[in-house]
C-alpha cells in the first residue's frame, strides 16, 4: 500500500527493502478546466500548458556539471542511472505525464541527491503559471511489481509560480530516502532553477 506524504515529510526507500534498485518516478498534472461558451457551456481545457519534468543530479547538494541534468533535451545521464521517458507537451490523459527511471545502485558515488523539478515551458511568452495546473503529484513505483511505494500530492495553490521543486531522492547513511519538497519558484527556465543549487 502506497504511503502518502505531506510537504516536508521524508521516507526511507531502501532501508528494510535492500532489493529495491530500479524505481519509476512518475510526475503528473492536469490543466485546469475552464467553463467554455457554446450551446451547453461545456467545460474545456485551457490552452495547452507544456510542463517539463527534469532531474538535477547534485554533488554535495550542488549542481556542478551541466551533464548532470536530465530533461527533454538530454534524456539519459552519462552513467545511465537516470533515464527520462520523453516530453509530454499537454498534460492530457490519465496517469503519469512524464516518467523518469532511476537505478539507485548505478548512481555514481559522487552524486548524493536527485532533485525532481517541473517547470512550464515558455511560461513568460504564454503568460502561464502553476495556478493553471491542478492535481499535480510525484510518485515512486516499483516497476517489477507495479506497486506504488509513495505518493506526494502537490495540493497547494502555486498561482503566479512557474517552476516547482516536487521532491528529492537522496543518500543518507548508505540508504536512499525520498523527501516531499513542493516548493514553487518564479524561475522561468532550467538555467534559472540551476542557480538554486550552486
Backbone as a printed PyTorch tensor [residue, N CA C, xyz], in Angstrom:
tensor([[[  0.8410,  -1.1800,   0.0000],
         [  0.0000,   0.0000,   0.0000],
         [  0.8860,   1.2440,   0.0000]],

        [[  0.5630,   2.1840,  -0.8630],
         [  1.3800,   3.3870,  -1.0010],
         [  1.2830,   4.2630,   0.2390]],

        [[  2.3710,   4.9110,   0.5560],
         [  2.3980,   5.8690,   1.6520],
         [  2.2230,   7.2590,   1.0670]],

        [[  1.2860,   8.0020,   1.5960],
         [  1.0240,   9.3620,   1.1130],
         [  1.7230,  10.3590,   2.0320]],

        [[  2.5580,  11.2090,   1.4500],
         [  3.3310,  12.1640,   2.2410],
         [  2.7290,  13.5640,   2.1650]],

        [[  3.0350,  14.3430,   3.1700],
         [  2.7220,  15.7720,   3.1870],
         [  4.0250,  16.5390,   2.9770]],

        [[  3.8940,  17.8000,   2.6360],
         [  5.0690,  18.6380,   2.3860],
         [  6.0310,  18.5780,   3.5630]],

        [[  7.3180,  18.3460,   3.2480],
         [  8.3540,  18.3080,   4.2750],
         [  8.6050,  16.9310,   4.8620]],

        [[  7.7260,  15.9750,   4.6080],
         [  7.9260,  14.6360,   5.1580],
         [  8.9420,  13.8560,   4.3350]],

        [[  9.5650,  12.8790,   4.9940],
         [ 10.5870,  12.0620,   4.3520],
         [ 10.3200,  10.5960,   4.6690]],

        [[ 10.8210,   9.7290,   3.7770],
         [ 10.5900,   8.3080,   3.9790],
         [ 11.7830,   7.5140,   3.4530]],

        [[ 12.1000,   6.4060,   4.1360],
         [ 13.1450,   5.5030,   3.6560],
         [ 12.6290,   4.7270,   2.4600]],

        [[ 13.4510,   4.6050,   1.4280],
         [ 13.1100,   3.7870,   0.2730],
         [ 13.7500,   2.4120,   0.3360]],

        [[ 15.0290,   2.3670,   0.7000],
         [ 15.7680,   1.1020,   0.6320],
         [ 15.9700,   0.4400,   1.9900]],

        [[ 15.8310,   1.1600,   3.0820],
         [ 16.0060,   0.5460,   4.4020],
         [ 14.8880,  -0.4740,   4.6160]],

        [[ 15.2670,  -1.7030,   4.8720],
         [ 14.2800,  -2.7610,   5.0160],
         [ 13.7850,  -3.2900,   3.6820]],

        [[ 14.3200,  -2.7420,   2.6020],
         [ 13.9380,  -3.1900,   1.2600],
         [ 15.1810,  -3.1320,   0.3780]],

        [[ 16.1960,  -3.8820,   0.7830],
         [ 17.5040,  -3.7820,   0.1440],
         [ 17.5050,  -4.2420,  -1.3150]],

        [[ 16.4830,  -5.0160,  -1.7040],
         [ 16.4340,  -5.4850,  -3.0920],
         [ 15.9410,  -4.3960,  -4.0500]],

        [[ 15.4170,  -3.3070,  -3.5030],
         [ 14.9030,  -2.2390,  -4.3620],
         [ 16.0640,  -1.5250,  -5.0400]],

        [[ 16.0690,  -1.5210,  -6.3470],
         [ 17.1100,  -0.8490,  -7.1110],
         [ 16.4970,   0.0470,  -8.1750]],

        [[ 15.7610,  -0.5570,  -9.0910],
         [ 15.1670,   0.2090, -10.1770],
         [ 13.8210,   0.7600,  -9.7260]],

        [[ 13.6880,   2.0610,  -9.7950],
         [ 12.4220,   2.6930,  -9.4170],
         [ 11.9320,   3.5740, -10.5600]],

        [[ 10.6340,   3.7570, -10.5910],
         [  9.9890,   4.5950, -11.5930],
         [  9.4210,   5.8080, -10.8770]],

        [[  9.8860,   6.9900, -11.2600],
         [  9.3820,   8.2300, -10.6690],
         [  8.4050,   8.8440, -11.6760]],

        [[  7.1530,   8.8860, -11.2930],
         [  6.1230,   9.4370, -12.1670],
         [  5.6910,  10.8080, -11.6860]],

        [[  5.5650,  11.7330, -12.6260],
         [  5.0560,  13.0670, -12.3020],
         [  3.8320,  13.3130, -13.1770]],

        [[  2.7970,  13.8620, -12.5720],
         [  1.5670,  14.0880, -13.3180],
         [  0.9120,  15.3970, -12.9450]],

        [[  0.0680,  15.8750, -13.8410],
         [ -0.6590,  17.1330, -13.6400],
         [ -1.7740,  17.2080, -14.6700]],

        [[ -2.7510,  18.0580, -14.4090],
         [ -3.8460,  18.2870, -15.3490],
         [ -4.0140,  19.7780, -15.5460]],

        [[ -4.3350,  20.2000, -16.7840],
         [ -4.6770,  21.5990, -16.9800],
         [ -6.0060,  21.8960, -16.2980]],

        [[ -6.1420,  23.0740, -15.7100],
         [ -7.3970,  23.4690, -15.0770],
         [ -8.4860,  23.5380, -16.1370]],

        [[ -9.6580,  22.9840, -15.8030],
         [-10.7940,  23.0600, -16.7250],
         [-11.4510,  24.4360, -16.6090]],

        [[-11.7080,  25.0520, -17.7340],
         [-12.3620,  26.3580, -17.7280],
         [-13.7250,  26.2360, -18.3770]],

        [[-14.6780,  27.0070, -17.8800],
         [-16.0290,  26.9500, -18.4310],
         [-16.0450,  27.6540, -19.7730]],

        [[-16.4080,  26.9320, -20.7820],
         [-16.4070,  27.4890, -22.1300],
         [-17.7640,  28.0400, -22.5090]],

        [[-17.8270,  28.6620, -23.6580],
         [-19.0950,  29.1590, -24.1770],
         [-19.8170,  28.0330, -24.8810]],

        [[-20.4280,  28.3390, -25.9740],
         [-21.1150,  27.3040, -26.7230],
         [-22.4940,  27.0420, -26.1790]],

        [[-23.1990,  26.1750, -26.8520],
         [-24.6120,  25.9340, -26.5640],
         [-24.8480,  25.4030, -25.1630]],

        [[-23.9890,  24.4890, -24.7160],
         [-24.1860,  23.8810, -23.4050],
         [-23.2490,  24.4590, -22.3390]],

        [[-22.4200,  25.4390, -22.6970],
         [-21.4610,  25.9740, -21.7310],
         [-20.5390,  24.8830, -21.2250]],

        [[-20.1360,  24.0270, -22.1340],
         [-19.3470,  22.8550, -21.7590],
         [-17.9940,  23.2660, -21.1850]],

        [[-17.4340,  22.3560, -20.3970],
         [-16.0980,  22.5960, -19.8730],
         [-15.0740,  22.2750, -20.9460]],

        [[-14.0350,  23.0480, -20.9890],
         [-12.9580,  22.7890, -21.9380],
         [-11.6350,  23.0680, -21.2490]],

        [[-10.5880,  22.5310, -21.7940],
         [ -9.2650,  22.7600, -21.2280],
         [ -8.7630,  24.1400, -21.6070]],

        [[ -7.9700,  24.7190, -20.7250],
         [ -7.2770,  25.9550, -21.0600],
         [ -6.2710,  25.6470, -22.1580]],

        [[ -5.7080,  26.6620, -22.8080],
         [ -4.6780,  26.3950, -23.8200],
         [ -3.5970,  25.4870, -23.2500]],

        [[ -3.0730,  24.6190, -24.0940],
         [ -2.1180,  23.6020, -23.6400],
         [ -0.9650,  24.2300, -22.8560]],

        [[ -0.6950,  23.6500, -21.7000],
         [  0.4280,  24.0780, -20.8730],
         [  1.4630,  22.9720, -20.9310]],

        [[  2.6410,  23.2980, -21.3970],
         [  3.7000,  22.3110, -21.5740],
         [  4.5900,  22.3060, -20.3340]],

        [[  4.3010,  21.3890, -19.4130],
         [  5.1320,  21.2290, -18.2200],
         [  6.2350,  20.2240, -18.5170]],

        [[  7.4200,  20.5240, -18.0400],
         [  8.5660,  19.6530, -18.2750],
         [  9.1510,  19.1870, -16.9440]],

        [[  9.3070,  17.8610, -16.8070],
         [  9.9420,  17.2990, -15.6210],
         [ 11.4290,  17.1160, -15.8990]],

        [[ 12.2470,  17.4310, -14.9170],
         [ 13.6990,  17.3280, -15.0600],
         [ 14.3020,  16.8380, -13.7490]],

        [[ 15.5370,  16.3560, -13.8370],
         [ 16.2480,  15.8840, -12.6450],
         [ 17.6170,  16.5430, -12.5770]],

        [[ 17.8920,  17.2160, -11.4700],
         [ 19.2280,  17.7360, -11.1850],
         [ 19.9400,  16.7080, -10.3150]],

        [[ 21.0950,  16.2410, -10.7720],
         [ 21.9040,  15.2930, -10.0140],
         [ 22.9790,  16.0970,  -9.2850]],

        [[ 22.9060,  16.1210,  -7.9540],
         [ 23.7500,  17.0160,  -7.1720],
         [ 24.9220,  16.2860,  -6.5180]],

        [[ 26.0380,  16.9840,  -6.4260],
         [ 27.2180,  16.5360,  -5.6950],
         [ 27.3750,  17.4370,  -4.4740]],

        [[ 27.3160,  16.8660,  -3.2860],
         [ 27.3450,  17.6690,  -2.0500],
         [ 26.3020,  18.7770,  -2.0980]],

        [[ 25.1150,  18.4180,  -2.5560],
         [ 23.9630,  19.3200,  -2.6530],
         [ 24.1580,  20.4420,  -3.6690]],

        [[ 25.1380,  20.3030,  -4.5650],
         [ 25.3920,  21.3450,  -5.5580],
         [ 25.3640,  20.7630,  -6.9700]],

        [[ 24.8960,  21.5960,  -7.9060],
         [ 24.8700,  21.2300,  -9.3160],
         [ 26.1780,  21.7010,  -9.9250]],

        [[ 27.0880,  20.7530, -10.1990],
         [ 28.4490,  21.1310, -10.5840],
         [ 28.7890,  20.8110, -12.0380]],

        [[ 27.9520,  20.0320, -12.7000],
         [ 28.2740,  19.6110, -14.0650],
         [ 27.0010,  19.6620, -14.9070]],

        [[ 27.0430,  20.3900, -16.0000],
         [ 25.8480,  20.5440, -16.8390],
         [ 25.3410,  19.2040, -17.3700]],

        [[ 26.2140,  18.2000, -17.4260],
         [ 25.7980,  16.8730, -17.8740],
         [ 25.0110,  16.1210, -16.8080]],

        [[ 24.9450,  16.6790, -15.5990],
         [ 24.1820,  16.0590, -14.5140],
         [ 22.7500,  16.5870, -14.4620]],

        [[ 22.2420,  17.0110, -15.6110],
         [ 20.8540,  17.4390, -15.7360],
         [ 20.1810,  16.5460, -16.7670]],

        [[ 19.1120,  15.8770, -16.3390],
         [ 18.3430,  15.0200, -17.2430],
         [ 17.0070,  15.6950, -17.4900]],

        [[ 16.7060,  15.9580, -18.7570],
         [ 15.4780,  16.6650, -19.1400],
         [ 15.1410,  16.3010, -20.5820]],

        [[ 14.1240,  16.9600, -21.1700],
         [ 13.6750,  16.5580, -22.5080],
         [ 14.7590,  16.7110, -23.5670]],

        [[ 15.7620,  17.5540, -23.3110],
         [ 16.8600,  17.7380, -24.2590],
         [ 18.0580,  16.8390, -23.9970]],

        [[ 18.0290,  16.1110, -22.8890],
         [ 19.1040,  15.1770, -22.5180],
         [ 18.4490,  14.0590, -21.7100]],

        [[ 17.9670,  13.0300, -22.3980],
         [ 17.0810,  12.0410, -21.7750],
         [ 17.7990,  11.0140, -20.8950]],

        [[ 19.1380,  10.9710, -20.9670],
         [ 19.8750,   9.9820, -20.1800],
         [ 21.0790,  10.6220, -19.5120]],

        [[ 21.3040,  10.2520, -18.2570],
         [ 22.5280,  10.7060, -17.6010],
         [ 23.7020,   9.9500, -18.2160]],

        [[ 24.9000,  10.5090, -18.0890],
         [ 26.0880,   9.8760, -18.6740],
         [ 26.3120,   8.4800, -18.1110]],

        [[ 25.9490,   8.2750, -16.8560],
         [ 26.1290,   6.9770, -16.2080],
         [ 24.9710,   6.0200, -16.4760]],

        [[ 23.9320,   6.5220, -17.1440],
         [ 22.7190,   5.7670, -17.4950],
         [ 21.9030,   5.3310, -16.2800]],

        [[ 22.1540,   5.9260, -15.1300],
         [ 21.3700,   5.5710, -13.9420],
         [ 20.0340,   6.3110, -13.9000]],

        [[ 19.9200,   7.4060, -14.6650],
         [ 18.6800,   8.1910, -14.7190],
         [ 18.2770,   8.3230, -16.1790]],

        [[ 17.0600,   7.8690, -16.4920],
         [ 16.5750,   7.8900, -17.8780],
         [ 15.1710,   8.4820, -17.9070]],

        [[ 14.9990,   9.5200, -18.7310],
         [ 13.7320,  10.2410, -18.8850],
         [ 12.9390,   9.6210, -20.0320]],

        [[ 11.6180,   9.4970, -19.8510],
         [ 10.7770,   8.8530, -20.8740],
         [ 10.4990,   9.7460, -22.0670]],

        [[ 10.7200,  11.0570, -21.9160],
         [ 10.4400,  11.9710, -23.0200],
         [  9.3780,  12.9890, -22.6520]],

        [[  9.2080,  13.9670, -23.5170],
         [  8.3760,  15.1380, -23.2460],
         [  6.9050,  14.8730, -23.5370]],

        [[  6.0430,  15.2520, -22.6000],
         [  4.5960,  15.2820, -22.8140],
         [  4.2230,  16.7570, -22.8660]],

        [[  3.6920,  17.2250, -23.9780],
         [  3.5260,  18.6780, -24.1620],
         [  2.1650,  19.2190, -23.7520]],

        [[  1.2460,  18.3550, -23.2650],
         [ -0.0920,  18.8670, -22.9590],
         [ -0.5810,  18.5660, -21.5510]],

        [[ -0.1840,  17.4310, -20.9650],
         [ -0.7220,  17.0390, -19.6550],
         [ -2.0700,  16.3690, -19.7520]],

        [[ -2.5500,  16.1450, -20.9720],
         [ -3.8390,  15.4790, -21.1380],
         [ -3.7150,  13.9920, -20.8310]],

        [[ -4.8450,  13.3830, -20.4730],
         [ -4.8730,  11.9390, -20.2370],
         [ -4.6340,  11.5920, -18.7820]],

        [[ -4.9620,  10.3470, -18.4530],
         [ -4.8130,   9.8760, -17.0850],
         [ -3.4060,   9.3450, -16.8440]],

        [[ -3.0520,   9.2160, -15.5610],
         [ -1.7690,   8.6210, -15.1990],
         [ -0.6220,   9.6060, -15.2890]],

        [[  0.5920,   9.0570, -15.1950],
         [  1.7950,   9.8810, -15.1860],
         [  1.9620,  10.5930, -16.5270]],

        [[  2.3030,  11.8750, -16.4660],
         [  2.5570,  12.6290, -17.6930],
         [  3.9930,  12.4570, -18.1570]],

        [[  4.9220,  12.3940, -17.2230],
         [  6.3070,  12.1230, -17.5690],
         [  6.8780,  11.1560, -16.5380]],

        [[  7.7250,  10.2520, -17.0080],
         [  8.2700,   9.1890, -16.1600],
         [  9.7900,   9.2130, -16.2510]],

        [[ 10.4230,   9.0550, -15.1060],
         [ 11.8820,   9.0060, -15.0390],
         [ 12.2660,   7.7260, -14.3040]],

        [[ 13.0890,   6.9110, -14.9500],
         [ 13.5600,   5.6640, -14.3400],
         [ 14.9060,   5.9170, -13.6620]],

        [[ 15.0580,   5.3730, -12.4680],
         [ 16.3010,   5.5390, -11.7190],
         [ 16.7860,   4.1670, -11.2490]],

        [[ 18.0590,   3.8800, -11.5180],
         [ 18.7030,   2.6880, -10.9490],
         [ 19.5940,   3.1590,  -9.8110]],

        [[ 19.1080,   2.9750,  -8.5980],
         [ 19.7750,   3.5450,  -7.4300],
         [ 21.2100,   3.0520,  -7.2700]],

        [[ 21.4380,   1.7740,  -7.5170],
         [ 22.7790,   1.2140,  -7.3100],
         [ 23.7680,   1.6470,  -8.3800]],

        [[ 23.2510,   2.2510,  -9.4740],
         [ 24.1340,   2.7180, -10.5410],
         [ 24.4280,   4.2090, -10.4540]],

        [[ 23.7800,   4.9070,  -9.5200],
         [ 24.0580,   6.3330,  -9.3520],
         [ 25.4820,   6.4830,  -8.8270]],

        [[ 26.3240,   7.2680,  -9.5040],
         [ 27.7210,   7.4080,  -9.0680],
         [ 27.8350,   7.8610,  -7.6140]],

        [[ 28.8740,   7.3930,  -6.9380],
         [ 29.0750,   7.7310,  -5.5220],
         [ 29.1570,   9.2350,  -5.2970]],

        [[ 29.6270,   9.9820,  -6.3080],
         [ 29.7730,  11.4310,  -6.1350],
         [ 28.4240,  12.1470,  -6.0810]],

        [[ 27.3670,  11.4840,  -6.5180],
         [ 26.0270,  12.0910,  -6.5130],
         [ 25.3310,  11.7290,  -5.2160]],

        [[ 24.9320,  12.7430,  -4.4420],
         [ 24.2590,  12.4560,  -3.1730],
         [ 22.7590,  12.7480,  -3.2140]],

        [[ 22.3060,  13.4290,  -4.2840],
         [ 20.8930,  13.8150,  -4.2900],
         [ 20.3930,  13.9690,  -5.7200]],

        [[ 19.1500,  13.5110,  -5.9530],
         [ 18.4460,  13.7140,  -7.2110],
         [ 17.2440,  14.5980,  -6.9240]],

        [[ 17.2040,  15.7670,  -7.5570],
         [ 16.1200,  16.7210,  -7.3200],
         [ 15.2010,  16.7440,  -8.5400]],

        [[ 13.9230,  16.4920,  -8.3130],
         [ 12.9370,  16.4170,  -9.3910],
         [ 12.1560,  17.7320,  -9.4540]],

        [[ 12.2590,  18.3930, -10.5880],
         [ 11.5950,  19.6920, -10.7570],
         [ 10.6580,  19.6410, -11.9600]],

        [[  9.6570,  20.5030, -11.9210],
         [  8.7490,  20.6690, -13.0560],
         [  8.6830,  22.1640, -13.3510]],

        [[  8.8680,  22.5190, -14.6070],
         [  8.7210,  23.9210, -14.9760],
         [  7.8400,  24.0320, -16.2220]],

        [[  7.2850,  25.2150, -16.4360],
         [  6.3940,  25.4560, -17.5710],
         [  7.2140,  26.0270, -18.7130]],

        [[  7.2070,  25.3100, -19.8120],
         [  7.9820,  25.7310, -20.9810],
         [  7.4200,  27.0280, -21.5570]],

        [[  8.3120,  28.0000, -21.8250],
         [  7.9380,  29.2590, -22.4740],
         [  6.8500,  30.0000, -21.6890]],

        [[  6.9500,  29.9240, -20.3530],
         [  5.8760,  30.4490, -19.4930],
         [  5.6560,  31.9500, -19.6420]],

        [[  6.7300,  32.7260, -19.8110],
         [  6.5780,  34.1810, -19.8920],
         [  5.8310,  34.5740, -21.1640]],

        [[  6.2420,  34.0010, -22.2690],
         [  5.6140,  34.3270, -23.5550],
         [  4.1510,  33.9000, -23.5750]],

        [[  3.8690,  32.7600, -22.9770],
         [  2.4990,  32.2200, -22.9950],
         [  1.6520,  32.7310, -21.8310]],

        [[  2.2990,  33.4780, -20.9070],
         [  1.5960,  34.0100, -19.7210],
         [  0.9070,  32.8760, -18.9440]],

        [[  1.6910,  31.8600, -18.6130],
         [  1.1700,  30.7000, -17.8960],
         [  1.9000,  30.5070, -16.5760]],

        [[  1.1970,  29.9770, -15.5830],
         [  1.8020,  29.6720, -14.2840],
         [  1.0980,  28.4640, -13.6850]],

        [[  1.5830,  28.0300, -12.5290],
         [  1.0480,  26.8080, -11.9250],
         [ -0.3370,  26.9910, -11.3240]],

        [[ -0.8660,  28.2000, -11.3160],
         [ -2.2630,  28.3840, -10.9460],
         [ -3.1970,  27.8050, -11.9970]],

        [[ -2.6620,  27.5150, -13.1740],
         [ -3.4430,  26.9320, -14.2760],
         [ -3.3150,  25.4060, -14.3110]],

        [[ -2.6680,  24.8540, -13.2970],
         [ -2.4340,  23.4070, -13.2050],
         [ -3.1340,  22.8850, -11.9520]],

        [[ -3.6820,  21.6850, -12.0570],
         [ -4.2880,  21.0590, -10.8870],
         [ -3.8890,  19.5880, -10.8260]],

        [[ -4.1380,  18.9800,  -9.6730],
         [ -3.8870,  17.5460,  -9.4690],
         [ -2.4290,  17.1470,  -9.7130]],

        [[ -1.4930,  18.0350,  -9.4030],
         [ -0.0750,  17.7060,  -9.6010],
         [  0.3930,  16.7470,  -8.5090]],

        [[  1.2720,  15.8320,  -8.8930],
         [  1.8060,  14.8730,  -7.9220],
         [  3.1480,  14.3410,  -8.3950]],

        [[  3.8700,  13.7540,  -7.4590],
         [  5.0520,  12.9470,  -7.7600],
         [  4.8690,  11.6360,  -7.0100]],

        [[  5.2090,  10.5260,  -7.6490],
         [  5.0560,   9.2280,  -7.0030],
         [  6.2090,   8.3220,  -7.3990]],

        [[  6.4560,   7.3130,  -6.5640],
         [  7.5010,   6.3360,  -6.8360],
         [  6.8630,   4.9610,  -6.9120]],

        [[  7.1760,   4.2600,  -8.0050],
         [  6.5950,   2.9560,  -8.2770],
         [  7.7200,   1.9350,  -8.4040]],

        [[  7.4770,   0.7290,  -7.9040],
         [  8.3860,  -0.3920,  -8.1340],
         [  7.9920,  -1.0160,  -9.4750]],

        [[  8.7900,  -0.8310, -10.5320],
         [  8.3770,  -1.3140, -11.8580],
         [  8.3030,  -2.8390, -11.9500]],

        [[  8.9620,  -3.5460, -11.0270],
         [  8.9130,  -5.0110, -11.0550],
         [  7.5170,  -5.5190, -10.6910]],

        [[  6.8790,  -4.8260,  -9.7600],
         [  5.5700,  -5.2700,  -9.2740],
         [  4.4360,  -4.3450,  -9.6980]],

        [[  4.7920,  -3.1300, -10.1230],
         [  3.7580,  -2.1370, -10.4450],
         [  3.1940,  -1.4590,  -9.2100]],

        [[  3.7290,  -1.8000,  -8.0410],
         [  3.2000,  -1.2480,  -6.7880],
         [  3.6790,   0.1850,  -6.5870]],

        [[  2.7510,   1.0460,  -6.2090],
         [  3.1060,   2.4210,  -5.8610],
         [  3.6340,   2.4210,  -4.4330]],

        [[  4.8630,   2.9090,  -4.2520],
         [  5.5000,   2.8890,  -2.9400],
         [  5.1830,   4.1410,  -2.1350]],

        [[  5.2090,   5.2770,  -2.8020],
         [  4.9770,   6.5460,  -2.1110],
         [  4.4060,   7.5510,  -3.1010]],

        [[  3.5660,   8.4450,  -2.5770],
         [  2.9620,   9.4920,  -3.4080],
         [  2.9310,  10.7910,  -2.6090]],

        [[  3.1800,  11.8740,  -3.3100],
         [  3.0670,  13.2070,  -2.7190],
         [  2.2170,  14.0560,  -3.6530]],

        [[  1.0130,  14.3990,  -3.1930],
         [  0.1150,  15.2550,  -3.9670],
         [  0.4370,  16.7160,  -3.6650]],

        [[  0.7620,  17.4700,  -4.7080],
         [  1.1470,  18.8730,  -4.5480],
         [ -0.1180,  19.7200,  -4.5880]],

        [[ -0.7980,  19.7680,  -3.4540],
         [ -2.1430,  20.3440,  -3.4060],
         [ -2.1620,  21.8420,  -3.1260]],

        [[ -1.0280,  22.4310,  -2.8030],
         [ -1.0060,  23.8700,  -2.5220],
         [ -1.3150,  24.6790,  -3.7750]],

        [[ -1.7940,  25.8970,  -3.5630],
         [ -2.0210,  26.8120,  -4.6830],
         [ -0.6840,  27.4520,  -5.0550]],

        [[ -0.2300,  27.2010,  -6.2710],
         [  1.0410,  27.7640,  -6.7290],
         [  0.8030,  28.8140,  -7.8180]],

        [[ -0.2980,  29.5320,  -7.6870],
         [ -0.6040,  30.5880,  -8.6460],
         [  0.5160,  31.6270,  -8.7000]],

        [[  0.8810,  32.0520,  -9.9190],
         [  1.9310,  33.0410, -10.1090],
         [  3.3240,  32.4490, -10.1460]],

        [[  3.4560,  31.1430,  -9.8480],
         [  4.7570,  30.4900,  -9.8400],
         [  4.9270,  29.6570, -11.1050]],

        [[  6.1550,  29.5710, -11.5820],
         [  6.3880,  28.9670, -12.8960],
         [  7.3030,  27.7390, -12.8680]],

        [[  7.8100,  27.3950, -11.7130],
         [  8.5440,  26.1430, -11.5740],
         [  8.2810,  25.5760, -10.1850]],

        [[  8.5030,  24.2770, -10.0580],
         [  8.1430,  23.5870,  -8.8350],
         [  9.1850,  22.5240,  -8.5310]],

        [[  9.7960,  22.6110,  -7.3490],
         [ 10.6720,  21.5360,  -6.8850],
         [  9.7510,  20.5270,  -6.2080]],

        [[  9.4950,  19.4120,  -6.8860],
         [  8.4800,  18.4690,  -6.4180],
         [  8.9800,  17.5890,  -5.2790]],

        [[ 10.1490,  16.9960,  -5.4630],
         [ 10.6710,  16.0880,  -4.4480],
         [ 12.1240,  15.7630,  -4.7110]],

        [[ 12.7190,  15.0120,  -3.7920],
         [ 14.1290,  14.6590,  -3.9320],
         [ 14.3770,  13.2610,  -3.3880]],

        [[ 15.2950,  12.5690,  -4.0430],
         [ 15.7720,  11.2730,  -3.5760],
         [ 17.2320,  11.4660,  -3.1870]],

        [[ 17.5910,  11.0720,  -1.9750],
         [ 18.9370,  11.3830,  -1.5010],
         [ 19.5030,  10.2470,  -0.6580]],

        [[ 20.8540,  10.2200,  -0.6130],
         [ 21.5470,   9.2220,   0.1980],
         [ 21.5800,   9.6830,   1.6590]],

        [[ 21.3950,   8.7060,   2.5560],
         [ 21.5130,   9.0130,   3.9800],
         [ 21.9650,   7.7400,   4.6920]],

        [[ 23.1900,   7.7710,   5.1970],
         [ 23.7060,   6.6210,   5.9290],
         [ 23.7220,   5.3390,   5.1140]],

        [[ 24.0430,   5.4650,   3.8360],
         [ 24.1120,   4.2800,   2.9850],
         [ 22.7830,   3.8350,   2.4180]],

        [[ 21.7150,   4.4990,   2.7900],
         [ 20.3870,   4.1740,   2.2650],
         [ 19.8740,   5.3340,   1.4160]],

        [[ 18.8170,   5.0670,   0.6500],
         [ 18.1660,   6.1050,  -0.1470],
         [ 16.8370,   6.4880,   0.4990]],

        [[ 16.5920,   7.7860,   0.5530],
         [ 15.3350,   8.3040,   1.0980],
         [ 14.6500,   9.1970,   0.0650]],

        [[ 13.3690,   9.4280,   0.2680],
         [ 12.6150,  10.3710,  -0.5600],
         [ 12.0700,  11.4650,   0.3390]],

        [[ 12.2070,  12.7010,  -0.1250],
         [ 11.6630,  13.8450,   0.6040],
         [ 10.6430,  14.5920,  -0.2430]],

        [[  9.4990,  14.9190,   0.3490],
         [  8.4610,  15.6900,  -0.3280],
         [  8.7880,  17.1740,  -0.1510]],

        [[  9.0900,  17.8720,  -1.2280],
         [  9.5320,  19.2710,  -1.1370],
         [  8.3740,  20.2340,  -1.4390]],

        [[  7.9200,  20.2710,  -2.6820],
         [  6.7460,  21.0840,  -3.0210],
         [  6.9570,  22.5780,  -2.9730]],

        [[  8.1760,  23.0520,  -3.2550],
         [  8.4510,  24.4950,  -3.2370],
         [  8.3190,  25.0790,  -4.6410]],

        [[  7.4920,  26.1070,  -4.7750],
         [  7.3360,  26.7870,  -6.0470],
         [  8.2580,  27.9880,  -6.1520]],

        [[  8.6530,  28.3340,  -7.3830],
         [  9.5110,  29.4980,  -7.6110],
         [  9.0080,  30.2500,  -8.8450]],

        [[  9.5950,  31.4030,  -9.0890],
         [  9.2660,  32.1740, -10.2940],
         [ 10.3150,  31.9820, -11.3870]],

        [[ 11.1920,  30.9920, -11.2180],
         [ 12.1890,  30.7080, -12.2490],
         [ 11.4770,  30.3350, -13.5490]],

        [[ 12.0100,  30.8430, -14.6630],
         [ 11.3310,  30.6490, -15.9480],
         [ 11.9600,  29.5690, -16.8090]],

        [[ 13.1260,  29.0500, -16.4180],
         [ 13.7740,  28.0110, -17.2140],
         [ 14.7650,  27.2440, -16.3380]],

        [[ 15.3520,  26.2030, -16.9130],
         [ 16.2530,  25.3540, -16.1380],
         [ 17.5300,  26.0590, -15.7390]],

        [[ 17.9740,  26.9880, -16.5440],
         [ 19.1840,  27.7600, -16.2030],
         [ 18.9670,  28.5280, -14.9020]],

        [[ 17.7950,  29.1570, -14.7850],
         [ 17.4980,  29.9070, -13.5560],
         [ 17.3410,  28.9630, -12.3690]],

        [[ 16.6640,  27.8320, -12.5840],
         [ 16.4800,  26.8740, -11.4970],
         [ 17.8410,  26.3530, -11.0140]],

        [[ 18.7420,  26.0970, -11.9540],
         [ 20.0450,  25.5050, -11.6030],
         [ 20.8230,  26.3830, -10.6380]],

        [[ 20.6110,  27.6930, -10.6910],
         [ 21.3410,  28.6120,  -9.8130],
         [ 20.9790,  28.4000,  -8.3430]],

        [[ 19.8560,  27.7880,  -8.0940],
         [ 19.4590,  27.4920,  -6.7090],
         [ 20.3200,  26.3970,  -6.0930]],

        [[ 21.0270,  25.6610,  -6.9400],
         [ 21.8350,  24.5370,  -6.4660],
         [ 23.3200,  24.7890,  -6.6870]],

        [[ 23.7320,  26.0430,  -6.7520],
         [ 25.1380,  26.3730,  -6.9630],
         [ 25.7370,  27.0080,  -5.7220]]])
